[in-house]
Amino acid sequence: MVNLSNLLLSELTCRKILYVVLAFGFMTHSMISSAFSIAIVAMFEEDGTSINLNVDEKHEVLGIFFLGYVITKIPSGRLADTFGARKVVGFSTILAALLTLATPFIVQWDYYALLGTRLMTGVLEGCIFPCLLPITANWYSTTPSSKFLSSMEASAFGVGFTFLIGGYLIDVCGWASIFYFVGSVTLMWVGVWFYLVYDSPNEHPRITPDERIQIGREIANFEIKKYSLFEIPWKGILTSGPVWAIVIAQVANFYLYAILTNEVPTYLSEVLQYDITEVGLFASLPPLGKYFVTILFGNLADYSLSSGKLSVGATRKIFEALGLLVPAGCLAIQAIFGHSLAVSLLTLMSAKLFNGAIVGGHFPSIVEVAPNFSGFVSGWVFTFGAIAAYSSAKITALLLQNGHTFDEWKYTFWITAGICLIGFGFYSIFCSTKPAKWNSC
């Protein structure tokens, strides 16, 4: 028994615990963002339990969440660089969970109050992604583990889980139940976050000396220098081709994410005419599978680098092609044959699954290009991504003004495919895998 306990303790390192807690964190954050996408199918009905909204207002409610993302991406990333991600993520998540719990009451009150709540929830939720990179730099190196970064794709699992359980919860208990469930789960996660996660190995009170020494050896040549809060190399960042390559790639990635997450449930309901439980089931399949496929892609990317079979640059471009070009092709097929449920499930699932390959593509490039400012640059990148996600809702609403028919929806899929193609092209031309000169300003 003692030997077994020692074996478990030796295997359950702080680094592995960090991965698991982060994965569940991304999962709960995506549950908050996607709860509305499944609830909106049933909540705005003339039954006296909620306000009534037209098509434009529904898409505005969905999209304004991502506008909130824009506000905090850069500040939260810089705060994480300077003061650490632990507090930034923890306290913002508490507030987002409380707003989620309050949403059913606000929905019955006023449309503009609902918009404000969704905006504020997006503001708070916008903190977690920029904070991942500073943690990665402290626990790994400037060539981060793609397998570790796959923790962010637990967000896809969270979306799928929310769609799956949300369909049944709404059918049995009403649409408000999904908000109560998601808010409660998120609050429980925050407690785990504060207890188990620390910004660096040197700050962790329960890390073993052996693990601290091992991590110190691995990152010895990649020391991260701390700069003051407002000490930012603006000129270098704004004129950096590699940074803008990552920005454009993330714009394509977030636009694709928003379409596949926010709009697919409505497409299944309005075009393919499925009820709420079927919508929840079918919409859940692509994101549920994406997380596990992303882990596979992360391991493959790490193996290609550690084995020396591919250079860092070649690895990034190959995985970026898998993450954006393949989904572009899938959505082109969807735009032609998507009136069929079988085709829709195949193409939408394939697009979602292959998109997970970006874990070995543009996302690790942020730490490679700017290890000392990874939080700030990540915030800069995700700001433009959030604008793209918000724009996707506005563009989709404009395209569907004449009704929810397949002939109207196909343009949404064509546009998304084109944006993914542009994102890959720009990244493949201007990407870099070496620290920029301005990283040591």
TORVEX-129538 format. One line per 4 residues: number of its first residue (from 1); their letters; for each residue x, y, z of C-alpha. Coordinates in steps of 0.5 Angstrom, whole numbers, plus 500, padded with zeros to 3 digits. Example, Ala and Ser with C-alpha at 12.3 -4.5 7.8 and 13.67 -1.06 7.14 Angstrom:
2
1 = as = 525:491:516 | 527:498:514;
***
This chain:
441
1 = mvnl = 500:500:500 | 506:505:502 | 509:503:495 | 503:505:491;
5 = snll = 502:511:495 | 509:513:493 | 508:511:486 | 501:515:486;
9 = lsel = 505:522:489 | 511:521:484 | 506:521:478 | 501:526:480;
13 = tcrk = 506:532:480 | 504:539:480 | 505:540:473 | 500:535:472;
17 = ilyv = 495:538:477 | 496:544:473 | 494:541:467 | 488:538:470;
21 = vlaf = 486:544:473 | 487:549:467 | 483:544:463 | 477:544:468;
25 = gfmt = 478:551:468 | 477:552:460 | 471:547:461 | 467:551:466;
29 = hsmi = 469:558:462 | 466:555:456 | 460:552:459 | 459:559:461;
33 = ssaf = 459:562:454 | 456:556:451 | 450:556:456 | 446:561:452;
37 = siai = 447:558:445 | 443:552:447 | 438:556:452 | 436:561:447;
41 = vamf = 433:555:442 | 428:555:448 | 428:561:452 | 425:567:448;
45 = eedg = 418:564:447 | 411:567:448 | 410:563:455 | 410:569:460;
49 = tsin = 417:567:463 | 422:571:459 | 422:577:454 | 421:576:447;
53 = lnvd = 426:578:442 | 427:578:434 | 432:575:430 | 437:581:430;
57 = ekhe = 436:582:438 | 437:574:439 | 444:575:435 | 446:581:439;
61 = vlgi = 445:577:445 | 449:572:443 | 455:576:440 | 455:582:445;
65 = fflg = 459:576:450 | 465:576:445 | 465:584:445 | 466:584:452;
69 = yvit = 472:579:451 | 475:585:447 | 475:589:453 | 479:585:458;
73 = kips = 484:581:453 | 490:586:453 | 489:588:461 | 488:581:463;
77 = grla = 494:579:460 | 499:584:462 | 496:584:469 | 498:576:469;
81 = dtfg = 505:578:466 | 506:583:472 | 502:580:478 | 501:573:476;
85 = arkv = 495:569:473 | 492:566:479 | 489:572:482 | 486:575:475;
89 = vgfs = 483:568:473 | 480:566:480 | 477:573:482 | 474:574:475;
93 = tila = 471:567:474 | 467:568:481 | 464:574:478 | 462:571:472;
97 = allt = 459:565:475 | 455:570:480 | 452:573:473 | 451:566:470;
101 = latp = 447:564:476 | 443:571:476 | 441:571:468 | 435:567:469;
105 = fivq = 432:573:473 | 435:578:468 | 432:575:462 | 425:576:465;
109 = wdyy = 427:583:467 | 429:587:461 | 433:586:454 | 438:592:455;
113 = allg = 440:589:462 | 441:582:459 | 445:585:454 | 449:589:460;
117 = trlm = 450:582:463 | 452:578:457 | 457:584:456 | 460:584:463;
121 = tgvl = 460:576:463 | 464:577:457 | 469:582:460 | 470:577:466;
125 = egci = 471:571:462 | 476:574:457 | 481:574:462 | 483:566:462;
129 = fpcl = 486:565:455 | 491:571:456 | 493:568:463 | 495:561:460;
133 = lpit = 501:563:456 | 505:567:462 | 503:560:466 | 506:556:461;
137 = anwy = 512:560:460 | 514:559:468 | 512:552:468 | 515:550:461;
141 = sttp = 519:554:457 | 519:559:451 | 518:553:446 | 512:550:450;
145 = sskf = 509:543:450 | 503:543:445 | 500:537:450 | 500:542:455;
149 = lssm = 497:548:451 | 492:543:449 | 489:544:456 | 485:550:453;
153 = easa = 481:546:448 | 478:543:454 | 473:549:452 | 471:545:446;
157 = fgvg = 469:539:451 | 465:544:456 | 461:546:450 | 459:539:448;
161 = ftfl = 458:537:455 | 453:544:456 | 450:542:449 | 449:535:451;
165 = iggy = 446:536:458 | 443:542:457 | 438:539:452 | 436:534:457;
169 = lidv = 436:539:463 | 432:544:459 | 427:539:457 | 426:536:464;
173 = cgwa = 427:542:468 | 426:549:464 | 431:553:460 | 433:557:467;
177 = sify = 436:550:470 | 442:550:465 | 445:557:468 | 444:554:475;
181 = fvgs = 448:548:473 | 453:552:470 | 454:557:475 | 454:552:481;
185 = vtlm = 460:548:477 | 464:554:476 | 464:556:483 | 466:550:485;
189 = wvgv = 472:550:480 | 474:557:483 | 476:553:490 | 480:548:487;
193 = wfyl = 484:553:483 | 486:557:489 | 488:551:493 | 492:547:487;
197 = vyds = 495:552:482 | 500:557:483 | 504:562:478 | 511:559:478;
201 = pneh = 514:552:481 | 518:557:486 | 511:560:489 | 508:553:490;
205 = prit = 508:551:497 | 507:543:496 | 511:542:490 | 517:537:492;
209 = pder = 524:539:491 | 525:534:486 | 520:537:481 | 522:544:483;
213 = iqig = 529:542:481 | 527:538:475 | 523:544:472 | 529:549:474;
217 = reia = 533:545:469 | 529:545:464 | 527:552:463 | 534:554:466;
221 = nfei = 536:557:459 | 529:560:458 | 529:565:464 | 523:570:464;
225 = kkys = 524:577:465 | 519:581:469 | 518:588:466 | 514:593:470;
229 = lfei = 506:594:468 | 507:599:463 | 513:597:460 | 511:595:454;
233 = pwkg = 515:595:447 | 509:598:443 | 513:600:437 | 516:593:436;
237 = ilts = 509:589:437 | 505:594:432 | 510:593:427 | 512:585:428;
241 = gpvw = 510:581:422 | 510:575:426 | 505:578:431 | 500:580:426;
245 = aivi = 501:573:423 | 498:570:429 | 493:575:430 | 490:574:423;
249 = aqva = 491:566:424 | 487:567:431 | 482:572:428 | 480:566:423;
253 = nfyl = 480:561:429 | 475:565:433 | 471:566:427 | 470:559:426;
257 = yail = 469:557:433 | 464:562:434 | 460:560:428 | 461:552:430;
261 = tnev = 459:554:437 | 454:559:437 | 450:558:431 | 450:551:430;
265 = ptyl = 445:549:435 | 440:555:431 | 442:552:425 | 440:545:427;
269 = sevl = 433:547:430 | 431:552:424 | 434:549:418 | 434:541:420;
273 = qydi = 428:542:424 | 430:538:430 | 427:539:437 | 431:541:443;
277 = tevg = 434:534:446 | 436:532:439 | 439:539:438 | 443:538:444;
281 = lfas = 445:531:442 | 448:533:435 | 451:540:437 | 455:536:443;
285 = lppl = 458:531:438 | 463:536:435 | 466:539:441 | 466:533:445;
289 = gkyf = 471:530:440 | 475:536:439 | 478:536:446 | 481:528:445;
293 = vtil = 483:530:438 | 487:536:441 | 491:532:446 | 493:527:440;
297 = fgnl = 495:533:436 | 499:536:442 | 502:529:443 | 504:529:435;
301 = adys = 507:536:435 | 511:535:441 | 514:528:438 | 515:532:432;
305 = lssg = 520:537:435 | 523:532:441 | 525:527:435 | 528:532:431;
309 = klsv = 523:529:425 | 521:536:424 | 523:543:425 | 519:548:429;
313 = gatr = 517:552:423 | 515:546:419 | 511:543:425 | 507:550:426;
317 = kife = 506:550:419 | 503:543:418 | 499:543:424 | 496:550:422;
321 = algl = 494:547:415 | 491:542:419 | 487:547:424 | 485:552:419;
325 = lvpa = 485:549:412 | 482:542:413 | 476:546:416 | 475:551:411;
329 = gcla = 474:545:406 | 469:542:411 | 465:548:411 | 465:549:403;
333 = iqai = 462:542:403 | 457:544:408 | 455:550:404 | 454:545:398;
337 = fghs = 451:539:401 | 449:542:408 | 441:541:407 | 443:533:409;
341 = lavs = 443:532:417 | 448:526:415 | 453:531:411 | 452:537:417;
345 = lltl = 454:532:422 | 460:529:418 | 463:536:416 | 461:540:422;
349 = msak = 464:535:426 | 470:534:422 | 471:542:422 | 471:542:429;
353 = lfng = 476:536:430 | 481:538:426 | 481:545:428 | 484:542:435;
357 = aivg = 491:542:431 | 492:549:432 | 495:547:439 | 501:545:435;
361 = ghfp = 500:551:430 | 500:559:431 | 498:559:439 | 505:556:441;
365 = sive = 508:562:437 | 506:567:442 | 511:564:447 | 516:563:442;
369 = vapn = 516:570:439 | 515:574:446 | 516:570:452 | 517:576:456;
373 = fsgf = 511:579:454 | 507:573:453 | 501:575:457 | 500:582:453;
377 = vsgw = 501:579:446 | 496:574:448 | 491:579:450 | 493:583:443;
381 = vftf = 492:577:439 | 485:575:443 | 482:582:442 | 482:581:435;
385 = gaia = 480:574:435 | 474:577:440 | 472:582:435 | 472:577:430;
389 = ayss = 467:572:434 | 463:578:435 | 463:580:428 | 461:573:426;
393 = akit = 454:574:430 | 453:581:426 | 454:578:419 | 450:572:421;
397 = alll = 444:576:423 | 445:580:416 | 445:574:412 | 439:571:415;
401 = qngh = 435:577:415 | 430:574:410 | 429:567:414 | 433:561:416;
405 = tfde = 433:557:410 | 439:553:407 | 440:558:401 | 441:563:407;
409 = wkyt = 445:559:411 | 450:557:406 | 453:564:405 | 455:563:413;
413 = fwit = 459:557:411 | 462:560:405 | 465:566:409 | 467:562:414;
417 = agic = 471:558:410 | 474:564:406 | 476:567:413 | 480:560:415;
421 = ligf = 484:560:408 | 486:567:409 | 488:566:416 | 492:560:414;
425 = gfys = 496:564:408 | 498:570:412 | 501:565:418 | 504:561:413;
429 = ifcs = 508:567:410 | 510:571:416 | 510:566:422 | 517:566:426;
433 = tkpa = 519:561:432 | 524:566:435 | 524:571:440 | 523:578:437;
437 = kwns = 529:583:438 | 524:587:442 | 522:582:447 | 528:584:451;
441 = c = 527:592:451;
***
